Amino acid sequence: MIPIAREAQLVLLVLGMAVAMAQHLFGLSAVWPFWLMFAALLVLFRDFKRTIPAIPLAVVSPVDGRITDVKDAVHDPYLKRTARSVTLCQSSLGEFNVHSPIEGKVQNLWVRSAARHAESELAVWVQTDELDDVVMVANLSSVLRHAICHISAGEKLGQGQRCGLMAFACEVVIYLPRTSSVSVGVDQSVRAGSDKLAEFVHEAKPSSADP
């Protein structure tokens, strides 16, 4: 059985029961296209476990998709800082699950709803114990794009932990500390929760034995 994203389980259950009832009343020949649609939805909203890399300072991809842009010096509009950024285009064929890019505490969430969908955004700010700040921004620039996050400010997230659902083909921007080392390039495909986007770089502290 395909594991299904929890956000879609109830809808798919109701849909499956409705198609089964229609088959009982009208026969398989009348409803087989709906069974095909149902099977396609099961595949779209799949939720398989991911292998999280054993790299404590790594920033992993929050969604399945493709890298569309990497910039070294951009303005982070949420934390008002100069940052590095990695932009991804989410896969249109799923999985649509969202994973935390780092281990840390959720500092804030911003939801920007606008009459024009091109201006609608969902942003999440997560901070590590070492005070590295990462902001993940989802551009919901279409009526077909939707995001659900099951997290709140003050909550602790694990690296690669599933924390919501996002669909369909959303653009996601990750703002990183300026000192981060980005390890991906444009057109590279990445898997959520598994593939590394970047790594935090911390300056070595001088030991007490140093003169």
N, C-alpha and C positions, 0 to 999 in steps of 0.2 A: 504494500500500500504506500502511495506517495505521501510523505509528510506534508501537511498543508499549513500555511501561515495562519496563525490563530485569528487574525482580523477577518479572514475570508471563510473560516470554517462554518459559521452559522448560515451565511448566505448560500454557500455551496450545498450545505445539507438540505436547506429548504428547496433549492433549485432541483437537486437530485430527486427529492420526494415528489416534486411537482411533475417532473418528466416521467417518473415511474408510474404515477397515477394516470397521466395522459396515455402512457403505453397500455395500461390495463383497460382503459376505456376505448381507445381508438386503434390499438395494435402497433406493433413495432414498425411497420412500413410507413406509418404516419408520423412517427416521432424520432426516427433514427438520426435526422440532422441535428436534433436537439441533444441527443446523446453525444454526438461528435463535438458540439459546442461545449458540453459539460466536461468532456475529457480534455479539451483544450484549456479550459479554465483551471482544471486540476494541475496541469503542467505549468501554466503561467504562475500560479500562486503556490508553487512548491517551496519547501523550507528544509533543505538538507543541512546537516551540521557541517561546519567549516573547521579546518585545521588552523589554529592560531599559531603564528610563528613565535618561537621562544626567544624573542628579542625585546627586552624590557623597554628600551627607548624608541621602539619602532612606532610609526604612525601607519596603520593599515587602512586599506580602502574601505569606506563605509558602504559602498554599493558595488554591484557588478556593473562593469561598463568599460569605457574607453577614455583614455586621457586625451583631452582636446587642447589643453594649454598649461604651460608651466611658466611662472613669472618669479623673478628674483626680488623685485622691490615694488610692491603695490600698497595701496592704502586699505587697511582693514576698517570698514565703516562701522563695525560694531565695537571694537576695542580701541579705535582711534590710534592706531599704531602703523608703522611700516612693517610689512610682513612679506613672507614668501607665500605663493598660492599655487595650488594644483586644482585644475578644473576637470571634471569628469562628465561625460554624457552617459547616463544610465542605460543599460541594455533594455530594449523594448520588448524582449522576450523573457524577462525575468532571469533569475529570481528578483523579487521586488523588496526583499528584506533589507533593513538598514542596520548596520553594525557600528558600534562605537569605535572610532579610529584609535583611541588610546585608553589606557587605564587612568581614571581620575574621577574627580567630583564635578557634577554638573553645577556650574556657577549661575547660569541664566539661560532662558529661552526667550526668543523674540518671534512673534507671529505678526507679519505685516500683511494685512488683508486690504485689498484695494478694489475699487470698482473695475479697474483695468487689470486683467489677470497677469499682464506682463510685469506688474509691480508687486505681485504677491510673493512672499518669501517666508520660509521657516528657518530660523538660525538657532544653533545650539552651541553654547560655550562650555568646554570641558577643560579642567585644569588638573595637571598631574601633582603628585606630592612634592615634586621638585619645582613647582610653579611654572611649568611650561604650559602655555595657553594655546588651545586649538579651537577654532570656530568653524563649524560646519554649516554651510548655507545651502538650502534647497530652493531653486528657482521654480516656482509653480506657475509658469507663464502660460498655462492653457487650462481650459475647463476640464480637460481629461487628466490633468496632473493633480495628484493628491498625496498628502503625507500625513502619517499618524505616528506620533512618538509617545511611548509609554514611560516617560521619564519626567522628573520634576527637579527643580533647583534643590541642591543639597544631596541629591542621590549619588551614590557611588557606582561607577560603571567599570567593568573589566575590559581589557583590551580585546576587541573583536566581539564583544557581547552584543547579541541581537537586542535592539531597542525600539523597533518600529517597522513600519511598512511605507514604501514610497513607490508611486507609479504615476504615469507611464513615461519612460524616457526623460526623466527630470535631469536638469543640469545641476550639478553639485560642485560648490567651490569650497576648498579647504584652505583656511588661512593658518599659517604656521609661523613660529618664531623666526626672525630674520636669520638666526644662526643655524637653522635646521639644514640638514643635508638631504636634498631631494634625490631619489634614486629611480625615478621613472621618467619617461619621455613621451612626447606627443605621439598619438596613435597606438600606444601600448594598451593592451587589454589587461584588466585587473579583476580579481575576484574579491568580493566583500569578505572582510574578516580574516583573509588569508594572505593576500599580497601586500607587500610593504610599499608605501608611497614615499616615505621619508624617515629620517631618524634624527632625534634630538642630539645636539652636540653641546656638551658642557665643558667649560674650561676647567682644566685640572687645578685643584687647589693646592697651593704650596704646603709642604709638610712642615711640621714644627722643627724638623732637623735642618731645613734649608736656612742658609745665612740670611 
